[in-house]
Amino acid sequence: MSGLVVRDLQVVFDGFVAVGGVDLTVPSGDVRFIIGPNGAGKTTLIDAITGLARATGAVTFDEHELLGRKVHKIARLGVGRTFQNSTVFEELTVLQNLDIAAGWHRGPLTLLRRRSSVPPEVQNALETVRLTAVRDQLAGTLPHGQKQWLEIGMLLVQNAKLFLLDEPVAGMSHEERDATGELLGELSREHTVVVIEHDMDFLRRFARSVTVMHAGKVLSEGTVAQVQADPKVQEVYLGHPVEA
Ligand SMILES: Nc1ncnc2c1ncn2[C@@H]1O[C@H](COP(=O)(O)OP(=O)(O)OP(=O)(O)O)[C@@H](O)[C@H]1O
């Protein structure tokens, strides 16, 4: 099937089972939130999907097997991710960051010059991530929220089809959260979106489906209402300081 399919995924660090047999199916066009207490294995799951953590089991995206491939090969198959800490080039402008991500092989001098024209895919990405007005600003001067959007824009110009976003709204203002939620909805029209998030209010408003992880396994899965009503989830979460 198209979308992300994970079967019996295991990641073991020096005998410690961080991900212990996870099955996950995220159909094309979904906005899936993955939640769970600290240490549940959420980031490690994404590390395994993107080739950063060695894993066993099976992972396919749009029917391409990902496990065992190198990080850049997985990215070329349309799998994009963002990290909790921004990885943009702070000393370059928004446009230059997008240019580099788009693989416009221009020398350093050309890159530093102001662009006279902007390739259509870069322009589209600028508009989608709402950064057209700040395209000539140094990325390092952007507020946190806009840096996260720039990262998403960089994935867009790389033709990512699956967006794996690790805590995208951490540290964002209320307005930035709202705009990010809307952006996720827009992305899901043509892409598949997986979001690791601790912010329960954001989840309630923007998740289409939810997977709850606990101790390296899937504890519960369904709509927001279904997982909220699941006694197993309540047991893990009640009294746990995850409510934002
Ligand atoms: N490289 C590593 N070596 C050893 N143990 C690791 C490594 N990476 C993660 N772990 C352990 O694996 C477990 C899962 O970590 P992970 O970061 O995936 O959890 P998480 O659900 O993303 O947590 P958080 O919400 O705090 O980000 C934790 O106990 C962590 O300490």
The ligand as an SDF file (V2000), in Angstrom:
LIG
                    3D

 31 33  0  0  0  0  0  0  0  0999 V2000
   21.8880    6.1700   21.1080 N   0  0  0  0  0  0  0  0  0  0  0  0
   21.3130    5.6380   22.1930 C   0  0  0  0  0  0  0  0  0  0  0  0
   21.9840    4.7950   22.9980 N   0  0  0  0  0  0  0  0  0  0  0  0
   21.4060    4.2500   24.0880 C   0  0  0  0  0  0  0  0  0  0  0  0
   20.1260    4.4740   24.4470 N   0  0  0  0  0  0  0  0  0  0  0  0
   19.4110    5.3160   23.6950 C   0  0  0  0  0  0  0  0  0  0  0  0
   19.9540    5.9340   22.5350 C   0  0  0  0  0  0  0  0  0  0  0  0
   18.9730    6.7160   21.9770 N   0  0  0  0  0  0  0  0  0  0  0  0
   17.8940    6.5840   22.7680 C   0  0  0  0  0  0  0  0  0  0  0  0
   18.1500    5.7450   23.7940 N   0  0  0  0  0  0  0  0  0  0  0  0
   17.2180    5.3360   24.8410 C   0  0  0  0  0  0  0  0  0  0  0  0
   16.0860    4.7730   24.1970 O   0  0  0  0  0  0  0  0  0  0  0  0
   14.8860    5.1290   24.8720 C   0  0  0  0  0  0  0  0  0  0  0  0
   13.9410    5.7950   23.8890 C   0  0  0  0  0  0  0  0  0  0  0  0
   14.4390    7.0880   23.5800 O   0  0  0  0  0  0  0  0  0  0  0  0
   13.6840    8.0740   22.5880 P   0  0  0  0  0  0  0  0  0  0  0  0
   14.5130    9.3160   22.5070 O   0  0  0  0  0  0  0  0  0  0  0  0
   13.3700    7.3610   21.3430 O   0  0  0  0  0  0  0  0  0  0  0  0
   12.3430    8.3530   23.3800 O   0  0  0  0  0  0  0  0  0  0  0  0
   11.2220    9.4320   23.0570 P   0  0  0  0  0  0  0  0  0  0  0  0
    9.9180    8.7430   23.1670 O   0  0  0  0  0  0  0  0  0  0  0  0
   11.5280   10.1270   21.7950 O   0  0  0  0  0  0  0  0  0  0  0  0
   11.4180   10.4170   24.2970 O   0  0  0  0  0  0  0  0  0  0  0  0
   11.2690   12.0250   24.3830 P   0  0  0  0  0  0  0  0  0  0  0  0
    9.8110   12.2810   24.3710 O   0  0  0  0  0  0  0  0  0  0  0  0
   11.9130   12.3310   25.7010 O   0  0  0  0  0  0  0  0  0  0  0  0
   12.0030   12.6190   23.2020 O   0  0  0  0  0  0  0  0  0  0  0  0
   15.2910    6.0140   26.0360 C   0  0  0  0  0  0  0  0  0  0  0  0
   15.3620    5.2360   27.1990 O   0  0  0  0  0  0  0  0  0  0  0  0
   16.6680    6.5190   25.6330 C   0  0  0  0  0  0  0  0  0  0  0  0
   17.4560    6.7860   26.7640 O   0  0  0  0  0  0  0  0  0  0  0  0
  1  2  1  0
  2  3  1  0
  2  7  2  0
  3  4  2  0
  4  5  1  0
  5  6  2  0
  6  7  1  0
  6 10  1  0
  7  8  1  0
  8  9  2  0
  9 10  1  0
 10 11  1  0
 11 12  1  0
 11 30  1  0
 12 13  1  0
 13 14  1  0
 13 28  1  0
 14 15  1  0
 15 16  1  0
 16 17  2  0
 16 18  1  0
 16 19  1  0
 19 20  1  0
 20 21  2  0
 20 22  1  0
 20 23  1  0
 23 24  1  0
 24 25  2  0
 24 26  1  0
 24 27  1  0
 28 29  1  0
 28 30  1  0
 30 31  1  0
M  END
$$$$
